[in-house]
């Protein structure tokens, strides 16, 4: 089976253009024009990546993303019609891994999806087990445990945590994390890192407001506290 993309967009012209561009990459594309239709298709087709427009009839893109996140860690790209900080951050907070602003070039969309696909596929074997206080990472199994209970992270959140864990105590800048985790030219958009760090803390910290593991080093970046 080839890579399958679910494109959720209510504008038929945009949806058709996206479908053609992605099919040119050799990917299988399923289309949905509403959030309700997308949920049904998602359950039947199990896509590898979901592309969601924020403005949808019925349930909007934010709610659709939150709904998918309740049962899946599938990579999600949110699409917003304007470079609105609120829309971007809200989309990432809803569980998206990345975002695109309309209008976008088909090659940019394809590049983003390729970057997503690269980082969700298994890489070279790493450490068998990493322990940081009550937090335990098992990279080869894609598992994170906190106080012995498994924590469910998205693939991007897991990759972010592993990058921090590879150099415990070392400060990694937002730019370094963008390069290592997202693997694409994000023009220094630190919002991707900051929002994912906030989401990660809600899952791995007992008190996310006062983190003991994923620590901010003001003006420099983040580190995993040993």
N, C-alpha and C positions, 0 to 999 in steps of 0.2 A: 504494500500500500504506500502511495506517495504522501507527501505532506499535504494536510488538509487545512484550509483557512476558512473561517466563518466571517463573512463581511456583513455587518449590520448597518444599513444606511437606508433612509426613507426616500432619498432623491434618486430616482431611477437612472438618470444620466450619470451621476457620480458612481452609483453602484455598478453600472455596466462598464464604466471606464476602469474602475478598480479591478473588476473581475478579469477584464482583458489583460491588464498589466500584470496581474498575479499569475494568470494562466500562461503568460509568456515566459514566466520563470519555471514553468513545469509543475506548478502547484495545482491542487484540486481546490476549487472555490465553491462554497455554498453561500447562498445569498438569503438575507432576511430583511424585510422592510419595517419590522417593528420588534420591540423587545420581547413581546409574547411569542412571536414566531421564532425568534432567535433561541429562546429557552427550549422550545420543542425541538428545533433542529440540533441544538447542542446535545441534548440527551440522546438523540438518534445517531448523530454522526461522529461524536467525540473528536472535535477538531484539535489541531496542534497549536493554533494561534487564533485569537478572536480579535477582530477589528470592530470597534464600537463607536458610532457617531453619538455625541452627547445629546443632540436634539432629535428625539424620536417621538412618534405618536404613542400614546399610552404610557407605559413606564419609560422613563428617560434612561439615557446611557449610564448615569450614576447608579440608579437602582438596579439596572440589568447587571452591571459589573458586581455590585454587592451580592446579588442573587447567585451569580456564577461562583463567586468566592466562597460561598457557604459550603460548597461541595467539591470545588476543584481548584487546583493551583495552575491551571492553564495560563500561558502568557497572554496578556490583554494589552492592546494598544488603543487608547482613547483618542478620538478625533474631535477637535473643537474648531468652530468657525472663526474664531478670533484668538489672538494671543492674550487672552484674559487670564491674569494671574489666579483669580478665584476659580475659574473653570479648570485650569491646569492642576492646581493643588487639590481641588475637590475630586477630580478624576483619579489622581494618584492615591488620595486618601480612601477612595472607594475600593481600591485594590488593583488599579491598573499598573502595569510594569513600565509603560512608556506612553508618550503622547505625540500627536502630530497636529499642526495647525493648518487649516485650510487657507488658501489653496496650497496643495503640496504636489510635487512632481512624482510621477509613478516610480522613478528610480529611487527617490528618497524613501518612499514607502517600502519598496522591495529591500532596500539596504537595512532599514530598521527591522524588518521581519527576519532577514537572514541573520542579523546580529542576535535577535531573540532566540532563533533556532540553534545557533552555535552554542549559546551558553546553557541551554537546557539539555544538551546531549552530554553523555558522560565524557569526562576528560581523563587525563592520566591519573592512575592511582595516587592518592595522597596519604596523609597520616591515617592510621587505622582508627585512632581515638584521641580526641583532644578534650581535656577537662579544665574548666575554669570555675572553681568554687562549686556551686550547685548546677552549673551548666556543663553539659557534655555533648560534644559533636562527634558524629561518626560519618565523615565525609564519603567514604566508599559506599555507604548504605543510604546516604541522603537523609540521615536522621539527626534530630536535635532533641535532647532530653533535658528537662529542668526538674530537679529533685526527683529524678527517676521516671517522670511522666513524659511521654512524647509530646513535643510541641510541633504543631503543623504550620510550616512556613510555605510561602510561595517559592517557586524556583529562584526568582530574583532575590528574595529575602535570604534564602539559604546561601546563594552564591556570595552575597554581600557579607554575611556572617563568616563564611569560610575565608574570604579574603582578609578580613580583620584578624581571624584566628591564625592565619599563616604567619603573621608577624606580631605575636602578642606583646602588648606594651608599646609598640611602635605607632606613631601618629601617621595616618594616611590622609592625605588631602582629598578634598572633594574631586579635584581633577584626576588624581590617581585612581580613585574608586570608580569614577565615570569610565576611565579607560579600561580598568581591569574587569569591572562587572558588566557594564553596558557595551563595551567594545566597539564604540562608534563615535564619530565626531559630534558631540552634543553642545559644542560652542559654549562650554563652561556653564551649562545650566545646572547649578548646584541644587535646584529644587528637587530633581530626581533623587539625589542622594539624601537630602534632608528629610523628605517625606518618607522614604523607605526606612531610614534610621528610626523615625518616630514609630512607624508601623512595627518594625522589628522589636523595639523596646516594649511595646504593649504585649509582646508574646514571650520574650525571654527574661524580662525583668519583673521581679515581684512588686517593685514600686517604680513604674516607668518615669515618674516625675523626678525621681532621685536615683538614676541608674547606677548600678555597681559594676556592670559588665561593659556595656557599650557607652563609652564616656566621650563627651565633647571636650576638645582642647580648643578653647576660644581663639579664633583667628587662624587656626591651622588645619583642623579637621577632626577626625575621630580615631579612637584606639580601643582595642579590646583589653580591658583591665585584667591583669593576671592576679 
